[in-house]
Each structure stands twice: as structure tokens, then as C-alpha cells.
Amino acid sequence: MKNFKFWLKICVFNFFVVSVVGVAMRYNMSFSLPGFNHKFMQESHSHFAFYGWVSAGIFLFVTKYLSENYPKINLKKYQYLMISNQIGSYGMLFTFLYGGYFWLSIVLSSIALFTGFAYFIFLLIDTKSNKNPEIMWLKSGAFFATFSAIGIFGLAYFSSKKEEFDVLFRASTYFYLHYQYNGFFIFSCIGLLLISLKKYGIQISEKLNKTIFFLLFIGCFFGYGLSILWTEIPDLLYGFFTIISLIQLFGAWKLWNFVWENRMKLSGNDFIQKLLLAVVGFSFLMKFTLQTASAIPSLGVYAFNSINIVIAYLHLVLLMGISLFLIWKILQLVEIEFNKLLKFSILLLVFGIVCNEIVLALSGIFSIFYIPFLSAKYWLLFVSVVIMISIGIFIKSLKLN
């Protein structure tokens, strides 16, 4: 991939942009930013994080993998996909910031969405005869990205009639988030993880890979029900979704256990890379544990009705899990020059992300027991600034030979 370095820098810069908008949001909560609508800022922040950072990173690493293993594939179409994704991402960044959901932001969302459709089709065609263990994960991730579009279409339709269809609007939001987070992001990252494990001579057996895949695929496909337990559903269906939560938790544990058993072979003797992988592993297992716990009625009520707990969960997956995994993936490149500033930036980033989770979790727990935590918004602003600074230092210290 001739221009890999160029695209890598764009991806990391986009991560920095996500953090800047995050700081602006937290500042607006603590003080005030005249002329900015907080809801619009949230929509801009989340859409750009999804497409400008995470999706762009996945597209880039998958394209790099294809270029190294399948030289006969025409990579130009993937380059066009990444260009299209950036157009949609930056378009959404500014249009959502300007006016939330309206015709132009929906058009630009559609560009990013249809880019995902094309990515799924290209991946199916280019890897149709491939039997490598990582391929089924990458294909399934692309499938879930496409499947999540049903939620986007629902959001576009119900956004103009939100008061009349409030439950359906919220259900559409969770549909999109579920199949993006638990489907596209996690399945793609597991595929990328298996690719990296080969670098250390760690090969997952076909039987174990298929078992884990089956458990997590079934869990993800039917697991949407765990996101709508706040609605009125029959007891039998509730029980079914509870079983699904246990199935995917078992699959997550088997994958975590496989990586844990091979931990001594991973990342050499580098403490930073081992730290990142440990934090990502904790996030991965905690995500499925919390999802299973939410199926308990007495806990689910608090989980779905506390905005801080919801935000903490989303950040646990997207920031502590997926984002740190992509940073770890970047460090797997042989071209990366490790220096003290780079290592410091990653330690600062991990510190900021962990503190962010702690403050959000405490805010949610305190709100359940009606304990005031008035300084939380200032602490969240502080850790947002720490995260932004750490990413800025990471960009400055990132040198590719």
C-alpha cells in the first residue's frame, strides 16, 4: 500500500478532532459556548468518531492486510472507499454541528453509509475463496455495518416525528448503535487481532475459531433485544434475550482465555503494548459482563434510565476498547519508531481514558442513590483535555521510518 502512511496520519488526526469536539462538549456542559447546540455537538462528535476515526482505521488496516496477502486484488477501489468515507465523515462533522438532522447531514450520512455497503460487497468478492480464520470475522463485521443501516433509515424517518414515535426513534438509535458497536467494530477488530497474532506465531485452531465465532455471531444478531429491554416485551422473549446474553458472554470468555493463554508471546517485552492489550481485554470482557447484568430486571432499570451509565458503557466499548485497540494495532507496524515521547503519550492517553470511565461510572452510581456529584462535569472536562493533549503528543511523536 503505497500511501499507507498518509492514510494512517489522517486516521490519527481524525481521532484528535474527535477529542477536540469532545472537549468542546464538556466545556459547554461546565460553562457555556454561545451559539452551539449541545445536542448537535453530540451528533457531530459521535458520527465523526464512528466514521472519521474507527471506520477509517478498520478500512485502512483491512486494506493493508489485503495488499500484503492478495497482490492480485485491485486496491484502487478501496482507496476510493476511504476517500468517500472521509468526505462523508467531514461533511457530517460540520453539518451535524450546524443543524443536527436535516437534509444535508442526512445526504452526507448516506454517503458514509453506502461506502460501508460497497466495502462489504468488495470484501465478499475479493475474499470469496479465502479460508483464513480472520476472514469470517472481517466479512461479518462488514455485514453488520450494512445491517445497522436499518436503524439509520429509522432515525431519518422518525426524527421528523419524534414526539409521535419516541419509542421507535429510541429503538432505531439502539439498533444502529448495537450493530455498529457489537457487530462492525468488534467483529472487525477480532479479525484484525487474529491477523496480528500470526505475527507472534499464535494461530487459533479452526474448531476454536468457529466456536467463538458462532457464539458471538448468534449473540450479536439476536443481542439487539438486550438493548430494548426498557420496552414492554413478553416474559418468554425476555428469557430468550437473557440466554443470548449468556451465550455471547461465554464466547467472549473463550476468546479472552485464548489470548490470555498466549499472553507471554504477545508484544515481545514492550510494556506499553502489553498495557494497551490488557486494558482492551478488560474492556472487552467487562462489556459483555455488563450487557449480561443488564438483563437482570432490577439492574436493567438503572442501566437504561441513567444517562451517565449509558455514556460510560458506550465509552467503555468505543474509547477504552476499540480506540485503544486501534492504537495497539498501529504500534504493531514494523515502521513505527518507538521513542520516549510516544510511550509517554500512550500512558497519558490510557490514564485519561481510565479516569473518564471512573468519573462517568461514579456519576451513574451516585445518581442511583441520589448522591450529588456536582464537580463531575469539571472532572470530565479535565480528563477530556488530558485525552486531547495525549493524542496531540502521540501525533507529534509518531514517526514512521
VOPAGU-2260 file (C-alpha; in pm, 1 decimal, decimal comma):
REM VOPAGU-2260
SITE   aa  ch    i         X         Y         Z
SITE  MET   A    0       0,0       0,0       0,0
SITE  LYS   A    1     194,1     299,0    -131,8
SITE  ASN   A    2      14,6     575,5      59,3
SITE  PHE   A    3     -42,8     385,0     385,6
SITE  LYS   A    4     148,6     642,3     592,4
SITE  PHE   A    5     -67,8     923,0     453,2
SITE  TRP   A    6    -391,3     748,0     547,3
SITE  LEU   A    7    -258,1     647,0     888,0
SITE  LYS   A    8    -181,8    1010,7     970,5
SITE  ILE   A    9    -531,0    1112,8     858,1
SITE  CYS   A   10    -689,3     848,0    1082,0
SITE  VAL   A   11    -491,4     953,3    1388,5
SITE  PHE   A   12    -557,7    1321,8    1315,6
SITE  ASN   A   13    -929,0    1241,0    1298,2
SITE  PHE   A   14    -900,1    1081,5    1642,4
SITE  PHE   A   15    -758,2    1412,5    1760,2
SITE  VAL   A   16   -1051,5    1600,0    1601,9
SITE  VAL   A   17   -1291,5    1368,7    1787,8
SITE  SER   A   18   -1117,4    1462,3    2113,9
SITE  VAL   A   19   -1135,0    1836,0    2033,4
SITE  VAL   A   20   -1511,9    1817,5    1979,0
SITE  GLY   A   21   -1534,3    1612,0    2299,9
SITE  VAL   A   22   -1354,9    1888,2    2493,0
SITE  ALA   A   23   -1588,4    2148,2    2340,4
SITE  MET   A   24   -1890,8    1943,7    2452,3
SITE  ARG   A   25   -1760,7    1905,8    2806,6
SITE  TYR   A   26   -1672,0    2277,9    2819,9
SITE  ASN   A   27   -2024,9    2362,0    2706,2
SITE  MET   A   28   -2161,6    2146,1    2990,8
SITE  SER   A   29   -1936,1    2308,7    3251,0
SITE  PHE   A   30   -1954,5    2667,9    3135,4
SITE  SER   A   31   -2106,7    2771,1    2803,9
SITE  LEU   A   32   -2023,2    2800,6    2435,4
SITE  PRO   A   33   -2253,9    3065,3    2287,6
SITE  GLY   A   34   -2400,6    2971,6    1951,8
SITE  PHE   A   35   -2352,6    2595,0    1992,3
SITE  ASN   A   36   -2634,8    2347,3    2042,7
SITE  HIS   A   37   -2525,2    2067,4    2277,5
SITE  LYS   A   38   -2739,2    1802,7    2106,7
SITE  PHE   A   39   -2593,7    1895,6    1767,2
SITE  MET   A   40   -2243,3    1873,3    1913,7
SITE  GLN   A   41   -2318,5    1522,0    2042,4
SITE  GLU   A   42   -2440,4    1409,5    1699,2
SITE  SER   A   43   -2136,6    1562,1    1527,2
SITE  HIS   A   44   -1899,9    1405,5    1781,0
SITE  SER   A   45   -2047,4    1055,3    1762,9
SITE  HIS   A   46   -2081,7    1038,8    1383,0
SITE  PHE   A   47   -1726,4    1160,4    1324,7
SITE  ALA   A   48   -1591,5     918,9    1585,6
SITE  PHE   A   49   -1770,8     630,7    1414,2
SITE  TYR   A   50   -1672,7     710,2    1057,2
SITE  GLY   A   51   -1379,0     951,4    1062,7
SITE  TRP   A   52   -1182,8     754,2    1321,0
SITE  VAL   A   53   -1298,4     393,9    1381,6
SITE  SER   A   54   -1438,9     301,7    1038,2
SITE  ALA   A   55   -1146,6     476,7     866,5
SITE  GLY   A   56    -899,9     281,2    1081,8
SITE  ILE   A   57   -1070,9     -50,3    1007,2
SITE  PHE   A   58   -1082,3      22,1     632,6
SITE  LEU   A   59    -713,1     114,5     638,7
SITE  PHE   A   60    -589,1    -195,2     823,7
SITE  VAL   A   61    -808,0    -431,8     624,3
SITE  THR   A   62    -680,3    -276,5     300,6
SITE  LYS   A   63    -321,5    -312,7     424,8
SITE  TYR   A   64    -389,0    -677,7     506,8
SITE  LEU   A   65    -532,7    -741,2     158,9
SITE  SER   A   66    -239,7    -564,2      -8,9
SITE  GLU   A   67      13,3    -782,4     174,9
SITE  ASN   A   68    -164,3   -1114,0     126,5
SITE  TYR   A   69    -353,1   -1080,4    -202,6
SITE  PRO   A   70    -135,3    -889,1    -450,9
SITE  LYS   A   71    -375,0    -962,0    -738,9
SITE  ILE   A   72    -654,0    -754,9    -581,2
SITE  ASN   A   73    -707,5    -411,3    -731,4
SITE  LEU   A   74    -667,8    -182,1    -431,1
SITE  LYS   A   75    -782,4     134,6    -608,2
SITE  LYS   A   76   -1144,4      67,6    -521,1
SITE  TYR   A   77   -1053,6      54,8    -151,9
SITE  GLN   A   78    -869,8     385,6    -188,4
SITE  TYR   A   79   -1185,4     535,3    -335,4
SITE  LEU   A   80   -1381,6     391,9     -43,6
SITE  MET   A   81   -1153,4     565,8     204,4
SITE  ILE   A   82   -1184,3     895,4      15,8
SITE  SER   A   83   -1563,0     861,1       9,4
SITE  ASN   A   84   -1565,7     780,0     381,2
SITE  GLN   A   85   -1363,8    1093,9     459,9
SITE  ILE   A   86   -1596,3    1312,0     252,6
SITE  GLY   A   87   -1895,4    1175,9     440,4
SITE  SER   A   88   -1716,6    1198,9     776,5
SITE  TYR   A   89   -1608,1    1561,8     748,8
SITE  GLY   A   90   -1940,1    1652,6     593,2
SITE  MET   A   91   -2121,7    1506,1     894,7
SITE  LEU   A   92   -1877,3    1672,3    1135,7
SITE  PHE   A   93   -1979,9    2020,5    1019,5
SITE  THR   A   94   -2342,4    1968,1     913,5
SITE  PHE   A   95   -2446,6    1796,0    1236,5
SITE  LEU   A   96   -2265,5    2066,7    1430,3
SITE  TYR   A   97   -2459,7    2326,1    1233,5
SITE  GLY   A   98   -2811,6    2184,9    1237,8
SITE  GLY   A   99   -2835,4    1826,5    1360,5
SITE  TYR   A  100   -3051,8    1604,2    1143,8
SITE  PHE   A  101   -3157,2    1789,5     828,8
SITE  TRP   A  102   -3144,0    1717,3     456,7
SITE  LEU   A  103   -2770,3    1787,2     404,4
SITE  SER   A  104   -2648,6    1593,2     709,4
SITE  ILE   A  105   -2871,0    1302,0     602,9
SITE  VAL   A  106   -2724,1    1312,5     249,7
SITE  LEU   A  107   -2369,5    1305,8     387,8
SITE  SER   A  108   -2463,8    1028,1     632,2
SITE  SER   A  109   -2590,0     832,0     333,3
SITE  ILE   A  110   -2254,0     875,6     157,3
SITE  ALA   A  111   -2073,0     722,4     455,9
SITE  LEU   A  112   -2338,9     454,1     488,0
SITE  PHE   A  113   -2325,3     347,1     122,8
SITE  THR   A  114   -1946,2     344,1     147,5
SITE  GLY   A  115   -1992,1      71,1     407,8
SITE  PHE   A  116   -2221,0    -116,7     168,0
SITE  ALA   A  117   -1955,1    -104,4    -103,6
SITE  TYR   A  118   -1687,9    -219,2     143,5
SITE  PHE   A  119   -1899,8    -525,7     229,4
SITE  ILE   A  120   -1950,8    -614,6    -138,7
SITE  PHE   A  121   -1581,8    -567,4    -226,4
SITE  LEU   A  122   -1473,4    -780,1      69,6
SITE  LEU   A  123   -1713,4   -1059,3     -25,5
SITE  ILE   A  124   -1586,8   -1064,7    -384,8
SITE  ASP   A  125   -1214,0   -1034,1    -307,6
SITE  THR   A  126   -1205,4   -1298,4     -32,2
SITE  LYS   A  127   -1469,7   -1544,6    -158,6
SITE  SER   A  128   -1223,0   -1836,2    -183,1
SITE  ASN   A  129   -1027,1   -1745,6     131,5
SITE  LYS   A  130   -1044,1   -1982,0     428,9
SITE  ASN   A  131    -816,8   -1795,0     673,3
SITE  PRO   A  132    -967,8   -1770,8    1025,9
SITE  GLU   A  133    -971,3   -1390,4    1026,9
SITE  ILE   A  134   -1173,0   -1358,0     705,9
SITE  MET   A  135   -1505,6   -1471,5     855,3
SITE  TRP   A  136   -1469,9   -1203,6    1122,3
SITE  LEU   A  137   -1391,6    -926,4     872,7
SITE  LYS   A  138   -1681,7   -1028,5     646,7
SITE  SER   A  139   -1924,9   -1047,7     936,2
SITE  GLY   A  140   -1811,8    -708,9    1062,1
SITE  ALA   A  141   -1884,3    -561,6     718,0
SITE  PHE   A  142   -2221,8    -740,3     715,9
SITE  PHE   A  143   -2323,4    -588,5    1049,2
SITE  ALA   A  144   -2215,1    -243,3     928,7
SITE  THR   A  145   -2456,9    -285,7     638,8
SITE  PHE   A  146   -2730,1    -433,2     859,3
SITE  SER   A  147   -2709,9    -138,2    1101,7
SITE  ALA   A  148   -2837,9      84,0     819,7
SITE  ILE   A  149   -3191,7     -20,6     908,5
SITE  GLY   A  150   -3151,5     184,1    1225,0
SITE  ILE   A  151   -3024,0     484,8    1027,9
SITE  PHE   A  152   -3325,0     475,5     796,1
SITE  GLY   A  153   -3546,4     455,5    1102,6
SITE  LEU   A  154   -3373,1     755,3    1259,0
SITE  ALA   A  155   -3409,9     956,4     938,2
SITE  TYR   A  156   -3782,2     878,3     920,0
SITE  PHE   A  157   -3876,0     915,3    1287,1
SITE  SER   A  158   -3657,1    1222,4    1353,7
SITE  SER   A  159   -3920,4    1447,8    1197,9
SITE  LYS   A  160   -4194,7    1278,8    1404,6
SITE  LYS   A  161   -4000,7    1214,9    1722,8
SITE  GLU   A  162   -4278,5    1321,6    1958,6
SITE  GLU   A  163   -4525,9    1085,6    1793,8
SITE  PHE   A  164   -4285,4     791,6    1759,6
SITE  ASP   A  165   -4049,6     848,0    2053,1
SITE  VAL   A  166   -4016,3     475,8    2138,9
SITE  LEU   A  167   -3945,0     379,4    1775,0
SITE  PHE   A  168   -3693,6     664,2    1741,9
SITE  ARG   A  169   -3507,5     543,4    2050,3
SITE  ALA   A  170   -3529,8     179,7    1933,5
SITE  SER   A  171   -3384,4     282,0    1594,0
SITE  THR   A  172   -3097,0     457,3    1770,7
SITE  TYR   A  173   -3016,5     145,7    1973,0
SITE  PHE   A  174   -3047,0     -74,0    1662,0
SITE  TYR   A  175   -2784,1     132,4    1481,8
SITE  LEU   A  176   -2555,0     153,7    1785,6
SITE  HIS   A  177   -2582,9    -217,3    1865,0
SITE  TYR   A  178   -2486,3    -344,7    1520,4
SITE  GLN   A  179   -2211,7     -84,3    1484,6
SITE  TYR   A  180   -2053,8    -143,1    1826,9
SITE  ASN   A  181   -2117,9    -512,8    1881,2
SITE  GLY   A  182   -2112,9    -604,2    1513,6
SITE  PHE   A  183   -1898,1    -395,7    1279,4
SITE  PHE   A  184   -1643,7    -264,1    1530,7
SITE  ILE   A  185   -1591,9    -572,2    1748,4
SITE  PHE   A  186   -1600,8    -835,8    1472,5
SITE  SER   A  187   -1363,2    -633,2    1253,0
SITE  CYS   A  188   -1124,2    -579,6    1544,0
SITE  ILE   A  189   -1126,1    -950,4    1631,6
SITE  GLY   A  190   -1033,0   -1021,8    1269,0
SITE  LEU   A  191    -750,7    -765,8    1289,2
SITE  LEU   A  192    -640,8    -916,5    1621,5
SITE  LEU   A  193    -610,5   -1264,9    1468,4
SITE  ILE   A  194    -400,2   -1113,1    1188,2
SITE  SER   A  195    -163,4    -959,7    1444,9
SITE  LEU   A  196    -144,5   -1281,0    1649,9
SITE  LYS   A  197       8,6   -1456,6    1349,4
SITE  LYS   A  198     299,6   -1216,2    1375,4
SITE  TYR   A  199     385,5   -1379,2    1708,3
SITE  GLY   A  200     329,0   -1732,2    1579,2
SITE  ILE   A  201      -7,1   -1763,7    1753,0
SITE  GLN   A  202    -256,7   -1947,2    1531,4
SITE  ILE   A  203    -607,8   -2013,6    1655,6
SITE  SER   A  204    -740,2   -2360,9    1575,7
SITE  GLU   A  205   -1019,1   -2388,5    1320,6
SITE  LYS   A  206   -1251,9   -2554,0    1572,1
SITE  LEU   A  207   -1199,4   -2292,4    1844,8
SITE  ASN   A  208   -1228,9   -2006,7    1596,0
SITE  LYS   A  209   -1559,1   -2136,4    1459,9
SITE  THR   A  210   -1694,0   -2199,2    1810,1
SITE  ILE   A  211   -1613,6   -1846,8    1928,1
SITE  PHE   A  212   -1743,1   -1700,3    1603,5
SITE  PHE   A  213   -2071,4   -1891,1    1625,0
SITE  LEU   A  214   -2131,2   -1788,3    1987,6
SITE  LEU   A  215   -2056,0   -1420,1    1926,3
SITE  PHE   A  216   -2240,7   -1404,2    1592,2
SITE  ILE   A  217   -2557,4   -1554,7    1743,1
SITE  GLY   A  218   -2513,2   -1326,2    2043,6
SITE  CYS   A  219   -2475,3   -1016,4    1829,4
SITE  PHE   A  220   -2752,1   -1096,0    1582,1
SITE  PHE   A  221   -3015,4   -1159,5    1848,9
SITE  GLY   A  222   -2848,9    -944,3    2112,8
SITE  TYR   A  223   -3026,9    -633,0    1989,3
SITE  GLY   A  224   -3305,7    -743,4    2221,5
SITE  LEU   A  225   -3075,8    -664,8    2515,9
SITE  SER   A  226   -3075,1    -301,8    2400,9
SITE  ILE   A  227   -3454,0    -268,9    2415,0
SITE  LEU   A  228   -3530,4    -436,7    2746,7
SITE  TRP   A  229   -3669,5     -98,9    2859,1
SITE  THR   A  230   -3973,6    -162,1    2634,8
SITE  GLU   A  231   -4274,6    -378,6    2716,5
SITE  ILE   A  232   -4180,2    -728,5    2597,8
SITE  PRO   A  233   -4325,5   -1073,1    2690,0
SITE  ASP   A  234   -4155,1   -1270,8    2968,3
SITE  LEU   A  235   -4072,1   -1553,7    2726,8
SITE  LEU   A  236   -3886,5   -1312,9    2497,9
SITE  TYR   A  237   -3711,8   -1158,8    2797,0
SITE  GLY   A  238   -3589,9   -1504,3    2895,9
SITE  PHE   A  239   -3467,5   -1569,7    2541,0
SITE  PHE   A  240   -3261,2   -1249,1    2538,0
SITE  THR   A  241   -3115,9   -1339,7    2878,4
SITE  ILE   A  242   -2996,1   -1672,2    2734,7
SITE  ILE   A  243   -2847,3   -1484,7    2436,8
SITE  SER   A  244   -2652,2   -1262,4    2677,2
SITE  LEU   A  245   -2504,2   -1570,9    2844,1
SITE  ILE   A  246   -2416,0   -1725,3    2505,6
SITE  GLN   A  247   -2217,9   -1421,0    2394,2
SITE  LEU   A  248   -2054,3   -1385,0    2736,6
SITE  PHE   A  249   -1932,2   -1745,6    2704,4
SITE  GLY   A  250   -1797,0   -1671,6    2355,2
SITE  ALA   A  251   -1621,4   -1357,4    2480,2
SITE  TRP   A  252   -1466,2   -1551,1    2768,4
SITE  LYS   A  253   -1334,7   -1822,7    2533,1
SITE  LEU   A  254   -1167,8   -1560,2    2312,4
SITE  TRP   A  255   -1026,6   -1372,8    2611,4
SITE  ASN   A  256    -898,7   -1700,5    2757,4
SITE  PHE   A  257    -727,2   -1792,4    2427,4
SITE  VAL   A  258    -542,3   -1459,3    2418,6
SITE  TRP   A  259    -460,0   -1484,8    2790,9
SITE  GLU   A  260    -304,6   -1829,7    2748,4
SITE  ASN   A  261     -75,8   -1685,8    2478,8
SITE  ARG   A  262      -1,6   -1359,8    2660,5
SITE  MET   A  263     368,4   -1438,6    2708,7
SITE  LYS   A  264     420,2   -1445,4    2331,8
SITE  LEU   A  265     241,2   -1115,4    2270,8
SITE  SER   A  266     404,4    -777,0    2212,3
SITE  GLY   A  267     751,0    -904,0    2299,0
SITE  ASN   A  268     887,2    -737,5    2609,7
SITE  ASP   A  269     729,6    -400,0    2541,0
SITE  PHE   A  270     538,3    -281,1    2848,4
SITE  ILE   A  271     332,6     -20,7    2658,0
SITE  GLN   A  272     191,3    -270,8    2410,5
SITE  LYS   A  273     114,2    -520,7    2685,7
SITE  LEU   A  274     -58,3    -248,5    2887,1
SITE  LEU   A  275    -274,7    -149,9    2590,7
SITE  LEU   A  276    -373,3    -509,2    2522,8
SITE  ALA   A  277    -452,4    -566,9    2891,9
SITE  VAL   A  278    -679,7    -260,2    2906,3
SITE  VAL   A  279    -850,0    -359,7    2579,7
SITE  GLY   A  280    -900,4    -715,2    2710,0
SITE  PHE   A  281   -1051,1    -584,3    3033,8
SITE  SER   A  282   -1284,7    -357,0    2837,3
SITE  PHE   A  283   -1387,2    -643,6    2608,1
SITE  LEU   A  284   -1476,3    -881,3    2892,2
SITE  MET   A  285   -1638,8    -607,8    3102,6
SITE  LYS   A  286   -1857,5    -501,3    2808,5
SITE  PHE   A  287   -2016,2    -846,4    2779,4
SITE  THR   A  288   -2041,2    -887,3    3157,5
SITE  LEU   A  289   -2230,8    -557,7    3189,8
SITE  GLN   A  290   -2455,1    -649,7    2897,9
SITE  THR   A  291   -2545,0    -975,3    3072,9
SITE  ALA   A  292   -2602,5    -792,5    3402,2
SITE  SER   A  293   -2843,0    -551,9    3228,8
SITE  ALA   A  294   -3073,3    -849,7    3165,5
SITE  ILE   A  295   -3138,0    -862,2    3541,1
SITE  PRO   A  296   -3456,4    -650,7    3577,5
SITE  SER   A  297   -3350,8    -468,8    3895,8
SITE  LEU   A  298   -3019,1    -367,4    3736,5
SITE  GLY   A  299   -3157,3    -304,0    3387,8
SITE  VAL   A  300   -3386,9     -30,1    3517,5
SITE  TYR   A  301   -3087,4     170,3    3638,3
SITE  ALA   A  302   -2875,0      90,9    3333,3
SITE  PHE   A  303   -3126,6     220,9    3079,3
SITE  ASN   A  304   -3251,8     518,7    3281,3
SITE  SER   A  305   -2916,5     667,2    3383,1
SITE  ILE   A  306   -2763,3     870,3    3101,7
SITE  ASN   A  307   -2421,8     861,1    3272,6
SITE  ILE   A  308   -2423,0     479,9    3286,9
SITE  VAL   A  309   -2522,1     462,0    2918,1
SITE  ILE   A  310   -2244,5     705,2    2822,4
SITE  ALA   A  311   -1995,3     517,4    3043,0
SITE  TYR   A  312   -2086,6     192,2    2865,4
SITE  LEU   A  313   -2052,6     348,2    2519,0
SITE  HIS   A  314   -1713,7     495,7    2609,9
SITE  LEU   A  315   -1605,7     163,2    2760,0
SITE  VAL   A  316   -1655,0      -0,2    2420,7
SITE  LEU   A  317   -1559,8     277,3    2177,8
SITE  LEU   A  318   -1283,9     457,1    2368,8
SITE  MET   A  319   -1130,4     208,7    2610,9
SITE  GLY   A  320   -1187,0     -91,7    2385,0
SITE  ILE   A  321   -1194,8     -11,4    2014,5
SITE  SER   A  322    -985,1     308,7    2011,8
SITE  LEU   A  323    -706,4     168,5    2229,2
SITE  PHE   A  324    -708,8    -147,9    2019,4
SITE  LEU   A  325    -652,9      60,4    1703,8
SITE  ILE   A  326    -365,5     240,7    1878,8
SITE  TRP   A  327    -219,6    -101,9    1970,2
SITE  LYS   A  328    -265,5    -208,0    1608,6
SITE  ILE   A  329     -69,7      97,4    1493,1
SITE  LEU   A  330     216,2       0,7    1724,7
SITE  GLN   A  331     231,4    -342,0    1557,9
SITE  LEU   A  332     373,7    -178,5    1246,0
SITE  VAL   A  333     742,4    -250,5    1193,9
SITE  GLU   A  334     789,4     102,6    1060,7
SITE  ILE   A  335     697,7     265,1    1393,2
SITE  GLU   A  336     987,5     431,5    1572,3
SITE  PHE   A  337     944,3     386,5    1947,6
SITE  ASN   A  338    1062,3     686,7    2144,7
SITE  LYS   A  339    1007,9     819,4    2496,6
SITE  LEU   A  340     757,3    1083,7    2385,9
SITE  LEU   A  341     547,0     825,1    2204,2
SITE  LYS   A  342     539,4     599,1    2509,2
SITE  PHE   A  343     454,7     892,8    2737,4
SITE  SER   A  344     164,5     995,8    2511,7
SITE  ILE   A  345      15,5     644,8    2527,8
SITE  LEU   A  346      48,4     626,3    2905,9
SITE  LEU   A  347    -121,7     967,0    2930,7
SITE  LEU   A  348    -394,8     851,8    2691,8
SITE  VAL   A  349    -463,7     535,2    2894,8
SITE  PHE   A  350    -467,0     743,0    3214,5
SITE  GLY   A  351    -718,0     990,3    3067,1
SITE  ILE   A  352    -946,8     717,9    2928,9
SITE  VAL   A  353    -948,5     518,1    3253,7
SITE  CYS   A  354   -1021,2     833,3    3457,7
SITE  ASN   A  355   -1300,7     921,5    3214,5
SITE  GLU   A  356   -1461,4     580,5    3277,3
SITE  ILE   A  357   -1424,7     612,3    3653,7
SITE  VAL   A  358   -1588,8     957,9    3667,7
SITE  LEU   A  359   -1875,3     851,8    3437,2
SITE  ALA   A  360   -1932,4     531,9    3635,8
SITE  LEU   A  361   -1930,2     717,7    3969,0
SITE  SER   A  362   -2173,1     977,1    3829,7
SITE  GLY   A  363   -2411,0     699,8    3727,6
SITE  ILE   A  364   -2381,9     511,7    4057,9
SITE  PHE   A  365   -2421,6     828,1    4266,4
SITE  SER   A  366   -2731,4     929,8    4069,4
SITE  ILE   A  367   -2893,8     592,4    4151,4
SITE  PHE   A  368   -2857,5     664,5    4523,8
SITE  TYR   A  369   -2939,1    1037,0    4482,1
SITE  ILE   A  370   -2592,1    1140,2    4594,6
SITE  PRO   A  371   -2487,0    1472,4    4437,2
SITE  PHE   A  372   -2165,0    1476,2    4237,0
SITE  LEU   A  373   -2164,8    1839,9    4130,7
SITE  SER   A  374   -1796,2    1850,5    4039,1
SITE  ALA   A  375   -1830,2    1560,6    3790,6
SITE  LYS   A  376   -1869,1    1789,5    3488,2
SITE  TYR   A  377   -1543,5    1965,7    3573,3
SITE  TRP   A  378   -1358,3    1636,6    3618,6
SITE  LEU   A  379   -1494,6    1517,5    3284,4
SITE  LEU   A  380   -1371,7    1837,0    3121,2
SITE  PHE   A  381   -1029,2    1783,9    3277,7
SITE  VAL   A  382    -991,2    1423,1    3157,2
SITE  SER   A  383   -1117,0    1527,0    2810,3
SITE  VAL   A  384    -837,6    1783,5    2791,4
SITE  VAL   A  385    -588,0    1517,7    2907,7
SITE  ILE   A  386    -707,1    1280,5    2632,8
SITE  MET   A  387    -688,0    1557,2    2370,0
SITE  ILE   A  388    -334,3    1655,0    2476,6
SITE  SER   A  389    -219,0    1291,5    2479,9
SITE  ILE   A  390    -346,0    1234,1    2124,4
SITE  GLY   A  391    -176,9    1557,6    2013,1
SITE  ILE   A  392     154,4    1438,8    2160,6
SITE  PHE   A  393     101,6    1095,9    2001,7
SITE  ILE   A  394      64,0    1257,3    1657,4
SITE  LYS   A  395     374,8    1469,4    1708,8
SITE  SER   A  396     584,7    1175,2    1827,7
SITE  LEU   A  397     453,2     924,9    1570,3
SITE  LYS   A  398     739,1     864,3    1331,7
SITE  LEU   A  399     730,3     607,8    1053,3
SITE  ASN   A  400    1063,8     507,6     905,9
